[in-house]
Amino acid sequence: MSASQPQGKLPTLALAALGVVYGDIGTSPLYALKEVFGGAHHRVPITPENVLGILSVIFWSLMIVVSLKYVAFIMRANNKGEGGIMALMALALRPLSPDTKLRNTLVLLGLFGAALFYGDGIITPAISVLSAVEGLEVVTPAFKPYVLPISLITLIGLFMVQRRGTAAVGVLFGPIMVAWFLTLAVFGCISIAQNPAVLQALNPLYALTFLKNDPILGFFSLGATVLVLTGAEALYADMGHFGQKPIQYAWFGIVLPALLLNYFGQGALLLRDAKAIENPFYLLAPASLLLPMVILSTVATVIASQAVISGAFSVTQQAIQLGFSPRMEINHTSDQQIGQIYLPGINWTLLVAVVALAARRA
């Protein structure tokens, strides 16, 4: 089996990648700008200069960190088609002699990075699903007593479908995420059309000016602004499931444009009405479409968990191959894509940890 794909399979794999890889970073518009301007700590005052400055930081962060660093550059550093921190570590260790200080340091850094990714694999499903279900309270407070039970049922269902393989899961989730990204783009465009001056934020000088005028506030605001990048590591970690090209096509073809349009649409809304910070994402939509948006957002946020789950499978397989993890059962779920795997032990361990965290948070 090969890690490469026939050309005719690219559209299908790109669609599947939308449902598996981009759920995490694709749902960041739900909370990123709200956290920057309305968070509990170090909130940025809503002024035209600050809004344009933050939007400029977001734009260039997505372009440099995700588009350039991950999609265009780091994804070329694959280990026989596999990506992720363990694959990168394996490539870095190849030219080094055994038992050298540099080699041991790289191993420790690689294992530390893998541990952080496993942590993300626990936190993301628990927090995202709970947040999604809690959003149903916007429709009716009657859902409040059922938030935790609904969340737990949803989480269990999500982990149970993993055995079908990322291709099957991706094809199931892919069309939903297409609808999600198109919705982001449409509402963003409508808002931008009402205040096209927000496009000035494409100029990097706005980001530099914002950081220069108040370096301390600018520094702390980066802690919230980085939320737009959550899930970027999954692009690299999940490369073995779909290959490099499908992930790149999905990013540049739909994900990046949709995210930018929505972020700039929220910024345009804040320029028109600072009170919209209460929930700039939902306030982009007409009141009559609030319920469908809550439902779509709930589904999309649940799907966001898929990126880190499938990434955890890939990282574990690489750790086993490198001798840093005990051997465990690995099921190949595709006869065409070698990187599409399912690890029952990791799947059920993650489920237990995620359910425990969700119950504790609730």
Protein Blocks (a to p, Z undefined) as FASTA:
>chain_A
ZZbdcfklmmmmmmmmmmmmmmmmmmmmmmmmmmmmmpfbhpacddfklmmmmmmmmmmm
mmmmmmmmmmmmmmmmcgehiacjklmmmmmmmmpcehifklmmmmmmmmmmmmmmmmmm
mmmmmmmmmmmmmmmmmmpmklmmmmmmmmmmmmmmmmmmmmnojklmmmmmmmmmmmmm
mmmmmmmmmmmmmmmmlmmmmpmklmmmmmmmmmmlmmmmmmmmmmmmgoklmmmmmmmm
nojmlmmmmmmmmmmmmmmmmmmmmmmmmmmomklmmommlmmpcfklmmmmmmmmmmmm
mmmmmmmmmmmmmmmmmmmmnopaccdddddfbfkbmklccdfklmmmmmmmmmmmmmmm
ZZ
